[in-house]
Amino acid sequence: MKKKIEDYLKEVEAFRAEKLEQLEQFRIEFLSKKGKIPALFNDFRNVDPTDRKEVGQLINNLKTAVQEKIVALKDQLEESTQSKGSDMDLTLPPNVTLGTRHPLSIVRNEIIEIFARIGFSVSEGPEIEDDFHNFSALNFPKDHPARDMQDTFFIEKDPDIALRTHTSSVQIRVMQSTQPPIRTVLPGRVFRNEAISARAHCIFHQVEGLCVDTDVSFADLKQTLFYFAKELFGEDTKTRFRPSYFPFTEPSAEMDISCNICGGKGCNICKYTGWVEILGCGMVDPFVLDSCNIDSKKYTGYAFGMGIERITMLKYQINDLRLFFENDLRFLEQFKSAY
Ligand code: DAH
């Protein structure tokens, strides 16, 4: 039996493998249930008691030698297949699908770009605002319904801290920190306590515009927005202004564009009127200028604010606002753009 064990040991030491399959064969030959080592342990019962200690040790040594051999060869084989990199063709072009920008980002960037061409900079402000910047400085009376819990997500009461309900709050921050001339657009996320539907969401995006200087008139506002609408929706786009009301502008207006879907003939998007509303605007109320320490006797200004979701829906004919927030790749992958 000792001779047999010694022969096995020599066999183990001499064993070489080029493939993992050969190694597996070797493992089965020695260690599987019907393999050589279990057979030796089986025969061990017949060994003379005086030899048992020595023979037992020899079998154990053999077993250890087999196990160590397997581990060592396995490491070697795996290393060599990896370094050969046999499965990899490095000359192939990389197989990466490029992501696309979110449609709201595309349209926001395009809006910013259009205004940048006529000298508007970009400013940003905080999403968490105090009462002064979101309401009071914008001339919202204390009992205005927009301050109600229905519309505003309050974080703290007395003093009131809330998620901003519009980007008009950033107008105030810009005017507090900069003396005219000011010409800037203010993009950002806004929050309102609204039930989520195809037409409304509690989170949405706006771009605000602000221009303050000496001799800024309503004609400047109209011409700027007229240019903007043509750049964004195409040369044939018509605009019209309807009187409206906002606490922070006087006079105030809403601007409609000729429906870009039916070309003004009438469809269900424009509710058969041929026009769709895209923004609110007006001349900055002197109260607002004074709240920001800008001399309302010397300076005048105009402001406007638009919802990016609404404009994106019109531009791409999307009929459900919730699609913007679901991150469904089948929707998002349809938007490819230079912006
Ligand atoms: N802040 C308004 C809103 O959220 C939009 C708006 C209207 C902004 C008129 C303006 C403006 O700057 O002049 O509905």
Boltz pocket constraint, residues with backbone or C-beta under 6 A from the ligand:
constraints:
  - pocket:
      binder: B
      contacts: [[A, 165], [A, 166], [A, 167], [A, 168], [A, 208], [A, 209], [A, 246], [A, 249], [A, 253], [A, 279], [A, 280], [A, 281], [A, 282], [A, 303], [A, 304], [A, 305], [A, 306]]
      max_distance: 6.0
